[in-house]
């Protein structure tokens, strides 16, 4: 199972390199089901570090091509970074171990996090399966900012990242194209930079709470994901990420449904 997990770590990077997002949403299920990380809270913390470092490598590739809008990254990133840190530092810690009861069934914090994560996976899968006009948009030459909506969406994405440990690229990229009028390639590069910064800042919230970290597992997993994103970035010169996105979307949908069904079966 661990060998499959390490291949999964490479896959996360490859997907990030090819389509600019989506791969990070695999980190939590791989950590939970293949490496048997004992809790969803810990798995989301690991995911933040893995996603943050891997996205940093991807962002560097786009920096070299001058395909990052730093002004947009700052405007979107500030509320996102603040909200993800506060979520990891305070909200996750404040959640009780038993959230609520439904009859004789106790819904724990771990079950709640996994349920929210599974729903996010399903939402992400539909955004990848459905052919959107936004994927063909190249943006306008004159960049315009819808500041209120950018700030609100930045904060919302930060909270979701903090709760489930996913980068949220499938939410960020459309927001950057629609609300900031960025060309698609620049939106992908800017998204990777935002994901990198907010994920690593979120992880510092866990460190400040003295969470026990398996640095050996984290190091191997992150290293393989970095290899994957370098491979994916190279393959993107020959393979269309847009053509691969629907197939990966169906895979993500199956994973999301499986995680929900698995939890329901275990509850019963």
C-alpha positions in Angstrom: 0.0 0.0 0.0 2.9 2.3 0.8 4.4 1.7 -2.7 1.0 2.6 -4.2 1.0 5.7 -2.0 4.4 6.8 -3.3 3.2 6.4 -6.9 0.2 8.5 -5.8 2.6 11.2 -4.6 4.2 11.4 -8.0 0.7 11.5 -9.6 -0.2 14.5 -7.5 2.8 16.5 -8.9 2.2 15.3 -12.5 -1.4 16.5 -12.4 -0.4 19.8 -10.9 2.2 20.2 -13.6 -0.2 19.3 -16.5 -3.4 21.1 -15.6 -2.3 23.6 -12.9 -4.5 22.3 -10.2 -6.6 19.4 -9.0 -3.7 17.1 -8.0 -3.5 18.4 -4.5 -7.1 17.1 -3.8 -5.6 13.6 -3.9 -3.2 14.1 -1.1 -5.7 13.6 1.8 -7.2 10.3 0.5 -3.7 9.0 -0.3 -2.5 9.8 3.2 -5.6 8.3 4.9 -6.1 5.2 2.9 -2.6 4.2 1.7 -0.4 5.5 4.5 -2.9 5.1 7.3 -2.4 8.5 8.8 -4.4 8.2 12.0 -6.7 11.3 11.7 -8.2 13.6 9.1 -6.8 16.6 11.0 -3.3 15.3 10.7 -3.8 14.3 7.1 -5.0 17.8 6.2 -1.9 19.3 7.9 0.4 17.0 5.9 -1.5 17.9 2.8 -1.0 21.6 3.4 2.8 21.1 3.5 2.9 18.8 0.5 0.7 21.1 -1.6 2.6 24.2 -0.5 6.0 22.9 -1.4 4.9 21.3 -4.6 3.0 24.3 -5.8 6.1 26.5 -5.0 8.1 24.4 -7.5 5.3 24.8 -10.1 5.1 28.6 -9.4 8.8 29.0 -10.0 8.4 27.4 -13.5 5.7 30.1 -14.3 7.9 32.9 -12.8 10.6 32.0 -15.3 8.1 32.3 -18.1 6.8 35.7 -16.6 3.3 34.2 -16.4 2.4 35.4 -12.8 0.5 38.5 -11.9 2.0 39.5 -8.6 -0.5 42.3 -8.0 -3.4 39.8 -8.3 -1.6 37.3 -6.1 -1.3 39.9 -3.4 -4.9 41.1 -3.6 -6.3 37.6 -3.6 -3.7 36.1 -1.4 -3.8 38.4 1.7 -7.4 37.5 2.8 -6.7 33.9 1.8 -3.5 33.6 3.8 -5.0 35.3 6.9 -8.1 33.0 6.8 -6.2 29.8 6.3 -3.8 30.5 9.2 -6.7 31.4 11.6 -8.6 28.3 10.5 -5.7 26.0 11.3 -4.6 27.8 14.4 -8.0 28.4 16.0 -11.0 26.8 14.3 -9.6 23.3 13.8 -8.4 23.3 17.4 -11.7 24.6 18.7 -13.9 22.0 17.0 -15.0 19.4 19.6 -14.1 15.8 18.9 -17.8 14.9 18.8 -19.6 17.5 16.6 -23.2 16.2 17.0 -25.3 13.1 17.2 -27.9 11.7 14.8 -29.9 9.1 16.8 -27.3 6.6 18.0 -24.7 7.8 15.5 -22.0 10.2 16.7 -20.5 12.5 14.0 -16.9 13.2 15.1 -14.6 15.9 13.9 -12.7 13.5 11.7 -15.9 12.4 10.0 -17.1 16.0 9.5 -13.7 17.0 7.9 -13.8 13.9 5.6 -17.4 14.6 4.6 -16.6 18.2 3.8 -13.5 17.1 1.9 -15.5 14.5 -0.1 -18.1 17.1 -1.1 -15.3 19.4 -2.2 -13.8 16.6 -4.3 -17.2 16.0 -6.0 -17.5 19.8 -6.7 -14.0 19.9 -8.1 -14.7 16.8 -10.3 -17.7 18.5 -11.9 -15.7 21.6 -12.6 -13.1 19.4 -14.4 -15.6 17.2 -16.2 -17.8 20.0 -17.6 -16.3 21.8 -20.5 -16.3 25.4 -19.5 -16.0 28.5 -21.7 -13.6 29.9 -19.2 -10.9 27.4 -20.3 -10.8 29.1 -23.7 -10.7 32.6 -22.3 -7.5 34.5 -22.8 -8.4 37.5 -20.7 -8.3 41.2 -21.6 -5.2 43.3 -22.3 -6.4 45.8 -19.7 -6.7 44.1 -16.3 -9.6 45.1 -14.1 -10.2 44.1 -10.5 -13.5 43.4 -8.8 -12.0 44.0 -5.4 -14.9 43.1 -3.1 -15.5 39.8 -4.8 -11.8 39.0 -5.0 -11.3 39.7 -1.3 -14.4 37.6 -0.3 -13.5 34.7 -2.5 -9.9 34.8 -1.2 -11.2 34.5 2.4 -13.6 31.7 1.5 -10.9 29.7 -0.3 -8.6 30.2 2.7 -11.1 28.8 5.1 -11.8 25.8 2.9 -8.1 25.2 2.5 -7.7 25.4 6.2 -10.5 22.9 6.9 -9.7 20.3 4.3 -6.0 20.8 3.4 -6.6 21.2 -0.4 -5.2 24.0 -2.5 -8.5 25.0 -4.1 -7.1 25.6 -7.5 -10.4 24.7 -9.2 -11.9 27.7 -7.3 -9.0 30.1 -7.6 -8.4 29.8 -11.4 -11.9 30.7 -12.5 -12.0 33.6 -10.0 -8.7 35.0 -11.4 -10.0 34.8 -15.0 -13.4 36.3 -14.3 -12.7 38.7 -11.5 -9.2 39.8 -12.5 -9.4 39.3 -16.3 -6.2 37.3 -16.3 -5.3 35.2 -19.4 -5.7 31.4 -18.5 -1.9 30.6 -18.4 -1.2 33.5 -16.2 -4.2 32.6 -14.0 -2.7 29.1 -13.6 0.7 30.4 -12.6 -0.8 33.0 -10.2 -3.0 30.3 -8.7 0.0 28.1 -8.0 1.8 31.0 -6.2 -1.3 31.7 -4.1 -1.7 28.0 -3.3 1.9 27.7 -2.3 1.9 30.7 0.1 -1.4 30.1 1.8 -0.8 26.3 2.2 2.6 26.8 3.9 1.2 29.6 6.1 -1.7 27.3 7.1 0.8 24.6 8.0 2.6 27.0 10.4 -0.7 27.2 12.2 -0.5 23.5 12.9 3.2 23.8 14.0 2.3 26.5 16.4 -0.2 24.1 18.0 2.6 21.6 18.6 1.1 18.9 16.3 3.2 15.7 16.1 4.6 15.5 12.6 6.1 12.4 10.9 8.8 14.3 9.0 10.2 11.2 7.3 6.9 10.4 5.6 6.3 14.1 4.8 9.8 14.4 3.3 9.5 11.3 1.1 6.0 12.2 0.0 6.9 15.8 -0.8 10.1 14.9 -2.6 8.2 12.5 -4.9 5.5 15.1 -5.6 8.2 17.6 -6.6 9.6 15.0 -9.1 6.0 14.6 -10.3 5.4 18.3 -10.9 8.7 18.6 -12.8 7.7 15.7 -14.9 4.2 17.1 -15.4 5.6 20.5 -16.4 7.8 18.8 -19.0 5.0 16.6 -20.4 2.8 19.7 -20.7 4.9 20.7 -23.7 3.6 17.6 -25.5 0.3 16.8 -23.8 -2.8 19.0 -23.6 -3.8 19.4 -20.0 -7.3 20.4 -21.1 -7.9 17.0 -22.7 -6.8 15.2 -19.6 -8.9 17.3 -17.2 -12.2 15.4 -17.8 -10.7 12.0 -17.2 -9.1 13.2 -14.0 -12.4 14.7 -13.1 -14.2 11.4 -13.3 -11.4 9.8 -11.2 -11.8 12.5 -8.6 -15.6 12.0 -8.6 -15.2 8.3 -7.9 -12.8 9.0 -5.0 -15.1 11.5 -3.5 -18.1 9.2 -3.6 -16.0 6.3 -2.3 -14.9 8.3 0.7 -18.5 9.3 1.6 -19.8 5.7 1.1 -16.9 4.3 3.2 -17.7 6.6 6.1 -21.5 5.7 5.9 -20.7 2.0 5.9 -18.4 2.3 8.9 -21.0 4.4 10.8 -23.5 1.7 10.3 
